[in-house]
């Protein structure tokens, strides 16, 4: 598989994912991914993307509950 940015070779590895939104910064480490050997671009399989989205949704729901209780 080739990188969509530079055409380099994507290698199975682990990568981090960072998101900044709604006033918080979330950093997730060691997610299975394909990482470009040339430019470092990351690509995640669908199951990892779904897991990340579910984590973010759960986090945002809990954050909203805390904010409403305050």
Secondary structure, 3 states (H helix, E strand, C coil): CECCCCCCEEEEEEEEEEEEECCEEEEEEEEEEEEECCCCCEECCHHHHHHHHHHHHHHHHHHHHHHHHC
